[in-house]
């Protein structure tokens, strides 16, 4: 049985195209145009994920997102045309699992939706010990990194490095600092070939290790784990 | 607007009521001097006019056969009228009697016989009084001065009362200029200040509603403009695998439009006099690394912590790098970050055609096109204007310079410690 997705968007044309696009790829789509309709459908049916527009005729998508999060763990992907408040959409404040700014690349929407569904199936919920960056999850308690819900092969050293980088996302860490942070976690001595480890990690988590988007090298300074990674993967 | 802001940062001065008070004191002073002079003339004239009366009085008080004691007493009585010492001389100049000795002025008066200060008696004796002492008698002037001081003290609270309402109006105008659009003044009475206050309230009301309308319009404009874009983008996804190069071109164009919408909306949001900055501590190098990666630019530099609005700085870097990418014609782009004690410098360098010296300021104007450039897809947008706005909001500046060799260098300089 295909996975059931509820789309709440007042743009009927867009929703119809979305239904056609996602339906052709094996997902069951139900469309609601208002928050009231959406909530009614949510009560009567079971859905595997929700695609939610931020601005709806009878209310604010953000409010609905917050409300839903209090009572269920339904994966929520928010669509927003505001493009301004994206910083606070994901995470504890609003409870959305992912977001895409309009206009979005349909393929990207599909990829993210699938990632959400896989993650929900595995049942891992982001807690303090799990860092989520788009399709990448880094789970400290399981000492495991998952891309689209599937574990990637990393040694304990590499995981410690990745965790050190990701928990300081947006900050450039010198090789020394990185070594220090990772050693504290792994309780082991690293050899000096940190760059080799980094390229192994990249091979595991980057789509294109030649053009890394997650772990970026800053010449003469070190490495930085990008805060925003998947956006704009167009063209 | 700039002027207003300039004024509001000056130390507060309360000049107006002091000016009014100074004016009042000046008027009081002039009044005091004038009335003093009037008093002087009046007293003098009283002397002049009372000539015959005075002569008669003297004849009565100083009979020829009076003895020394009664003479002295009569002179003492006269003193009360002349406010000064009086003396009686024989026609040959010999002193007959005096109330309190003879002063040099009396001698002079005796010689000059000015009828204002002397009195020729029938029997030839001459009565002289010392006018200099008389006129400098302080009492009337002291009284006048006391009244003036009382008036000066009493008027201070009065002046304060009158100017307080103006002061409150000024404070509210300051608040409005500083961005508090809900500033309203309480209106008392119906005089000019009350009318001004009423007008101020009306103006503030209009500004507030205009700004609110604009804010709502902006929020919905973003929605209205991006919805059709989202539909077009979605539709391209339904084309399947036909004409992939055309699909990619459409996707790029949509991306460009989306960027332009974002730039315009951000620009109008930042166009208010005091936009809200969400300051946080950020690692500019880390931010630059992410943005440099998007366009494949080479980044070098050292980590620099700065207090800034992360979203705005990201937008600024992105616009600079996009601009470089558009003009670099496939050549590599470099971005360098370094700092000194007080400021940090970001340089975005490309190997494009560069910018002629005469255009290096103009390119920061919105939608400015380099002369000779035709519509070619590499549009002059709002990007650089926004870069400048964001740099200045953070107390910094951006300039365009020639790059050694070939190409352009855009340098941003930001203060590390913000003053505001």
Interface residues (C-beta under 8 A of the other chain):
Chain A: X11 X13 X14 X17 X18 X20 X21 X55 X79 X81 X82 X83 X84 X87 X102 X103 X104 X105 X106 X107 X170 X171 X172 X174 X211 X212 X213 X216 X217 X218 X219 X220 X221 X224 X226 X227 X228 X232 X234 X235
Chain B: X219 X222 X223 X226 X227 X229 X230 X231 X232 X233 X234 X235 X236 X237 X238 X248 X251 X252 X254 X255 X258 X262 X265 X282 X283 X285 X286 X287 X289 X290 X292 X293 X294 X296 X298 X299 X300 X301 X302 X303 X311
